[in-house]
Amino acid sequence: MSIDNTLKHRPYTLIQIKPSTANIIYIVFLEVIHINIIWRRAQFKEESIQN
């Protein structure tokens, strides 16, 4: 809590914006990979059922 308050009082707006956008891109990237893994597993299960 104390660290958060000190960050709010200091003018770190530009520095705070950059990591937040980077975090959003990183989260989206991880989500895409996660969906890809699930989709590949589903495809693999379908192939194994067909075979």
N, C-alpha and C positions, 0 to 999 in steps of 0.2 A: 504493500500500500504506500509506504513512504517513498519508494523509488518511483512509483507512478506519479505521485504528487510533484516530485522534483522535476520530472520530465515535462509535466504540464506547465509548470512555471517558467521553464527555460524555452527560448525560441527555437525549438528543434522541428518546426513544422516541415521544412523541406526534407530534412533527414528522415523524418517519420513517414512522409508520403512514399519515398522511394522503397523502403523495405516492405511497406504494406502492399504496394503494387507487385513487388517481387514475390511476396508471400502468396498473393492471389494467383499469379502465374504458376508458382510452384505447386499450389494446391490443385489447380486445374490440371497441371501436368501429371501429378500423382493420381488424380481421379481418372484421367484418360488411360493411364497404365493399368490401374485397378480394373476398370471396365474391360479393357483389352484382355487381361488375364482371365476374368470371369467368362468372357465371350469365347476365348480359346478353350477353356475347360468345358464349357457347354458343348462346343463343336466337337471336342475330343470324345465326350460322353456319347453324343449322337453317332459318331463314327464307330465307336466301340459297340454300341447297341446294334447298328446296321450290320457290322461284321460278326 
